[in-house]
Amino acid sequence: MKKIFAIFVAMLFVASLTFAVVGCKKAEEPAPAEAPKVEAPVAPAPADNAVPAPAPAAPAK
């Protein structure tokens, strides 16, 4: 019985030393949210050979 108790105390000592050296992992605090970067909308470049859109058809009477 003494031997089991001695092993238990030794393991408890090793565990406490491990926590003393390594320490518990702290919970990471979330970083403040960064404002989303908004890019300027890209306008399509006019093509040299662009065909104009057809005119809408006149309604039939």
N, C-alpha and C positions, 0 to 999 in steps of 0.2 A: 504494500500500500504506500509506503514511503517513496518507493521508486516511481510509482505512477504520479504521485503528488509532485515530486521533484521534476519530472518531465513536463508536467502541466505548467508549473511555475516557470521553467526555463523557456517553454514555448511562448508563454505570455510575455516574458521579458524580451524575447526576440521580436515579437509582434510590436510591442511598445517602442522598441528602438527603431524598428522599420518605419513606423508612423512619425517618429521624431525626426528622422533623417529625411525621408521622402515627403512627408506631409500629405494632407488630403488635398484632392484637386478642388480648387475653388470654382464655383459656377461662374462662367463667363458672362459679363454684363453685355447686353446687346449694344452695339455701336449706334450712335445717333444716326437716324436715317438721312442719307444724303439726297439732296434734291435731284430729281431726274434731269439729266441733261437733255434739253430740247434743241434739236437741230433745225435749221431753217429749211422749209420745204423746198425741194428741188423742182424748178420749173423745167419742163422739157424744152430742149433746144430746138429752134425752128430748123426744119430740114430745107435744103436748097431745092430739092425736087419734090416738095410737098404738093399734093393734089388737094385743091379746095374741096370742102365737103359739099355734096350736092344740095341744092336748094330744096326745101320741103315741097312736096307735091301739093298743088292747089286742090282743095276738096271739090269733088264732083257735085254738080247741081242736079 
